[in-house]
Amino acid sequence: MNISFENKNVLVTGAGQGIGKAVVKAFVKYKASKVYALSKTKENLDKLVSEESTVIPIVVDLSDWEATKNALKCIQEPIDVLCNNAGIYIAESFLEVKPESIDTQFNVNFKSIICVSQIVAKGMIESKRGGSIINVSSQASKIALQDHTVYSATKAAIDATTRAMALELGKFNIRVNAVNPTVVMTDMGRLGWSDPQKAAPLLNRIPLHKFADTEDVVNTIIFLASDKAGMINATNIPIEGGILAT
Protein backbone atom coordinates (compact mmCIF):
# COMPACT_ATOMS: atom_id res chain seq x y z
CA MET A 1 0.00 0.00 0.00
CA ASN A 2 1.48 3.30 -1.11
CA ILE A 3 1.12 5.95 1.61
CA SER A 4 2.53 9.45 1.42
CA PHE A 5 2.05 12.63 3.43
CA GLU A 6 3.59 14.97 0.88
CA ASN A 7 2.23 18.52 1.22
CA LYS A 8 0.79 17.66 4.64
CA ASN A 9 1.80 19.06 8.02
CA VAL A 10 1.76 16.88 11.11
CA LEU A 11 1.74 17.49 14.87
CA VAL A 12 2.53 14.74 17.38
CA THR A 13 2.26 15.21 21.15
CA GLY A 14 4.27 13.17 23.63
CA ALA A 15 6.88 12.91 20.90
CA GLY A 16 10.03 12.74 22.99
CA GLN A 17 10.15 8.99 23.43
CA GLY A 18 8.30 5.71 22.98
CA ILE A 19 5.32 5.56 20.65
CA GLY A 20 5.32 9.30 19.99
CA LYS A 21 8.93 9.37 18.88
CA ALA A 22 8.36 6.39 16.59
CA VAL A 23 5.27 8.07 15.11
CA VAL A 24 7.27 11.21 14.36
CA LYS A 25 9.95 9.19 12.59
CA ALA A 26 7.30 7.37 10.56
CA PHE A 27 5.76 10.63 9.33
CA VAL A 28 9.22 11.82 8.29
CA LYS A 29 9.74 8.53 6.47
CA TYR A 30 6.44 8.98 4.65
CA LYS A 31 7.51 12.43 3.44
CA ALA A 32 5.32 14.76 5.53
CA SER A 33 6.07 18.39 4.63
CA LYS A 34 6.53 19.47 8.24
CA VAL A 35 6.48 17.39 11.41
CA TYR A 36 6.07 19.19 14.71
CA ALA A 37 7.10 17.19 17.78
CA LEU A 38 5.74 18.30 21.14
CA SER A 39 7.13 17.20 24.52
CA LYS A 40 7.79 18.75 27.92
CA THR A 41 11.32 17.30 28.02
CA LYS A 42 13.77 19.34 25.96
CA GLU A 43 16.53 16.73 26.19
CA ASN A 44 14.31 14.13 24.53
CA LEU A 45 13.39 16.51 21.73
CA ASP A 46 17.03 17.47 21.23
CA LYS A 47 17.90 13.81 20.77
CA LEU A 48 15.00 13.36 18.35
CA VAL A 49 16.12 16.33 16.25
CA SER A 50 19.68 14.97 16.21
CA GLU A 51 18.23 11.81 14.63
CA GLU A 52 15.68 13.54 12.35
CA SER A 53 16.96 17.02 11.55
CA THR A 54 13.78 18.18 9.78
CA VAL A 55 11.59 17.72 12.84
CA ILE A 56 10.40 20.95 14.47
CA PRO A 57 10.43 20.65 18.29
CA ILE A 58 8.00 22.38 20.65
CA VAL A 59 8.75 22.22 24.37
CA VAL A 60 5.70 22.63 26.61
CA ASP A 61 4.00 20.99 29.58
CA LEU A 62 0.64 19.86 28.21
CA SER A 63 -0.90 19.88 31.68
CA ASP A 64 -0.80 23.71 31.46
CA TRP A 65 -3.68 24.81 29.21
CA GLU A 66 -2.54 28.40 28.63
CA ALA A 67 1.11 27.45 28.14
CA THR A 68 0.02 24.91 25.53
CA LYS A 69 -2.07 27.48 23.65
CA ASN A 70 0.83 29.93 23.66
CA ALA A 71 3.35 27.31 22.55
CA LEU A 72 1.25 26.31 19.54
CA LYS A 73 1.13 29.90 18.29
CA CYS A 74 4.50 29.26 16.66
CA ILE A 75 2.76 27.03 14.09
CA GLN A 76 1.77 29.29 11.22
CA GLU A 77 0.56 26.76 8.66
CA PRO A 78 -2.51 24.53 9.04
CA ILE A 79 -1.98 21.08 10.51
CA ASP A 80 -3.36 18.23 8.41
CA VAL A 81 -2.71 15.37 10.84
CA LEU A 82 -2.74 15.46 14.63
CA CYS A 83 -1.69 12.53 16.80
CA ASN A 84 -2.61 13.08 20.45
CA ASN A 85 -0.20 10.64 22.03
CA ALA A 86 0.94 12.28 25.28
CA GLY A 87 0.01 10.39 28.40
CA ILE A 88 1.00 9.60 31.97
CA TYR A 89 0.25 6.66 34.24
CA ILE A 90 0.33 6.74 38.03
CA ALA A 91 -0.05 3.31 39.63
CA GLU A 92 -2.52 3.39 42.51
CA SER A 93 -5.05 0.96 43.84
CA PHE A 94 -8.60 2.30 44.02
CA LEU A 95 -8.49 2.66 47.81
CA GLU A 96 -5.27 4.69 47.59
CA VAL A 97 -6.20 7.12 44.80
CA LYS A 98 -5.12 10.67 45.67
CA PRO A 99 -6.83 13.81 44.33
CA GLU A 100 -3.57 15.15 42.91
CA SER A 101 -3.05 12.01 40.84
CA ILE A 102 -6.56 12.41 39.43
CA ASP A 103 -5.77 15.98 38.40
CA THR A 104 -2.37 15.11 36.95
CA GLN A 105 -3.60 12.22 34.83
CA PHE A 106 -6.74 13.96 33.58
CA ASN A 107 -4.80 17.15 32.76
CA VAL A 108 -2.22 15.32 30.65
CA ASN A 109 -4.17 12.38 29.26
CA PHE A 110 -7.52 14.01 28.58
CA LYS A 111 -7.64 17.79 29.03
CA SER A 112 -4.62 18.31 26.76
CA ILE A 113 -6.44 16.52 23.93
CA ILE A 114 -9.27 19.02 24.15
CA CYS A 115 -6.86 21.97 24.18
CA VAL A 116 -4.61 20.86 21.31
CA SER A 117 -7.45 19.48 19.19
CA GLN A 118 -9.49 22.68 19.47
CA ILE A 119 -6.56 24.70 18.12
CA VAL A 120 -5.72 22.25 15.35
CA ALA A 121 -9.34 21.62 14.31
CA LYS A 122 -10.02 25.36 13.99
CA GLY A 123 -7.02 25.59 11.66
CA MET A 124 -8.25 22.63 9.64
CA ILE A 125 -11.66 24.28 9.29
CA GLU A 126 -10.20 27.63 8.23
CA SER A 127 -7.92 26.02 5.65
CA LYS A 128 -10.82 23.98 4.21
CA ARG A 129 -8.35 21.10 3.81
CA GLY A 130 -9.97 18.76 6.29
CA GLY A 131 -7.70 16.47 8.21
CA SER A 132 -7.24 13.47 10.47
CA ILE A 133 -6.96 13.36 14.26
CA ILE A 134 -5.82 10.21 16.02
CA ASN A 135 -6.13 9.91 19.80
CA VAL A 136 -4.03 7.33 21.59
CA SER A 137 -6.26 5.55 24.09
CA SER A 138 -5.70 2.14 25.70
CA GLN A 139 -7.15 -1.30 26.30
CA ALA A 140 -7.54 0.04 29.86
CA SER A 141 -10.61 1.95 28.69
CA LYS A 142 -12.32 -1.36 27.92
CA ILE A 143 -11.23 -3.79 30.64
CA ALA A 144 -10.44 -3.56 34.33
CA LEU A 145 -6.76 -3.65 35.25
CA GLN A 146 -5.22 -3.64 38.69
CA ASP A 147 -4.05 -0.19 39.92
CA HIS A 148 -5.46 1.54 36.81
CA THR A 149 -8.60 3.22 38.18
CA VAL A 150 -7.82 6.81 37.20
CA TYR A 151 -5.77 5.98 34.12
CA SER A 152 -8.61 3.81 32.81
CA ALA A 153 -11.07 6.63 33.43
CA THR A 154 -8.94 9.07 31.41
CA LYS A 155 -8.80 6.63 28.52
CA ALA A 156 -12.55 5.99 28.64
CA ALA A 157 -13.00 9.76 28.45
CA ILE A 158 -10.78 9.81 25.37
CA ASP A 159 -12.92 7.14 23.69
CA ALA A 160 -16.12 9.10 24.35
CA THR A 161 -14.57 12.37 23.24
CA THR A 162 -13.27 10.76 20.04
CA ARG A 163 -16.83 9.91 19.06
CA ALA A 164 -18.10 13.38 19.95
CA MET A 165 -15.29 15.06 18.01
CA ALA A 166 -15.98 12.87 14.98
CA LEU A 167 -19.67 13.75 15.08
CA GLU A 168 -19.11 17.50 15.27
CA LEU A 169 -16.08 17.77 12.98
CA GLY A 170 -17.15 15.34 10.26
CA LYS A 171 -19.00 18.07 8.34
CA PHE A 172 -15.64 19.79 7.91
CA ASN A 173 -14.08 16.63 6.44
CA ILE A 174 -12.11 16.04 9.64
CA ARG A 175 -11.89 12.39 10.66
CA VAL A 176 -11.31 11.50 14.32
CA ASN A 177 -10.34 8.03 15.50
CA ALA A 178 -8.62 6.39 18.45
CA VAL A 179 -6.26 3.47 18.88
CA ASN A 180 -6.45 1.26 21.96
CA PRO A 181 -3.20 -0.65 22.46
CA THR A 182 -2.35 -3.27 25.02
CA VAL A 183 1.03 -3.02 26.75
CA VAL A 184 3.50 -1.76 24.16
CA MET A 185 7.11 -2.86 24.38
CA THR A 186 8.74 0.53 24.30
CA ASP A 187 11.74 1.08 26.56
CA MET A 188 9.30 2.03 29.33
CA GLY A 189 7.06 -0.93 28.55
CA ARG A 190 9.98 -3.33 28.80
CA LEU A 191 10.95 -1.87 32.16
CA GLY A 192 7.45 -2.36 33.51
CA TRP A 193 6.51 -5.70 31.96
CA SER A 194 9.68 -7.72 31.36
CA ASP A 195 9.20 -9.56 34.64
CA PRO A 196 7.55 -12.87 33.60
CA GLN A 197 5.75 -13.18 36.93
CA LYS A 198 4.13 -9.78 36.54
CA ALA A 199 3.40 -10.16 32.82
CA ALA A 200 1.99 -13.69 32.92
CA PRO A 201 -1.55 -12.90 34.18
CA LEU A 202 -2.11 -10.34 31.43
CA LEU A 203 -0.37 -12.34 28.70
CA ASN A 204 -2.52 -15.33 29.56
CA ARG A 205 -5.61 -13.26 28.73
CA ILE A 206 -4.29 -12.32 25.27
CA PRO A 207 -5.01 -14.99 22.62
CA LEU A 208 -1.80 -14.14 20.73
CA HIS A 209 0.07 -14.41 24.03
CA LYS A 210 2.30 -11.42 23.37
CA PHE A 211 2.37 -7.68 23.94
CA ALA A 212 2.39 -5.15 21.13
CA ASP A 213 5.55 -3.88 19.47
CA THR A 214 5.86 -0.16 18.85
CA GLU A 215 5.48 -0.76 15.11
CA ASP A 216 2.07 -2.36 15.64
CA VAL A 217 0.76 0.93 17.00
CA VAL A 218 2.68 3.19 14.63
CA ASN A 219 1.48 1.35 11.52
CA THR A 220 -2.14 1.66 12.62
CA ILE A 221 -1.77 5.38 13.32
CA ILE A 222 -0.14 5.97 9.94
CA PHE A 223 -2.96 4.13 8.18
CA LEU A 224 -5.66 6.08 10.04
CA ALA A 225 -3.90 9.35 9.25
CA SER A 226 -3.67 8.55 5.56
CA ASP A 227 -6.15 8.97 2.74
CA LYS A 228 -6.37 5.16 2.59
CA ALA A 229 -8.60 5.35 5.68
CA GLY A 230 -10.88 7.96 4.14
CA MET A 231 -14.12 6.35 5.39
CA ILE A 232 -12.89 5.34 8.83
CA ASN A 233 -14.27 7.78 11.39
CA ALA A 234 -15.38 7.76 15.05
CA THR A 235 -13.82 4.35 15.66
CA ASN A 236 -11.62 2.77 18.30
CA ILE A 237 -9.09 0.39 16.81
CA PRO A 238 -7.98 -2.28 19.32
CA ILE A 239 -4.29 -3.23 19.07
CA GLU A 240 -4.38 -5.83 21.80
CA GLY A 241 -4.03 -9.30 20.34
CA GLY A 242 -7.65 -10.21 21.07
CA ILE A 243 -7.84 -9.61 24.81
CA LEU A 244 -11.20 -7.85 24.44
CA ALA A 245 -12.65 -11.10 23.12
CA THR A 246 -11.81 -12.87 26.36
FENTA-V321399 format. One record per helix or strand of 2 or more residues. SS is the DSSP state (h for helix, s for strand). FROM is the first residue (numbers start at 0). TO is the last residue. If there is no record, write none. Layout:
SS,FROM,TO / SS,FROM,TO
//
This chain:
s,8,12 / h,17,28 / s,33,38 / h,41,50 / s,55,58 / h,64,73 / s,80,83 / h,93,95 / h,98,126 / s,130,135 / h,138,140 / h,148,171 / s,173,180 / h,186,192 / h,195,202 / h,213,224 / h,226,228 / s,235,238 / h,242,244
//
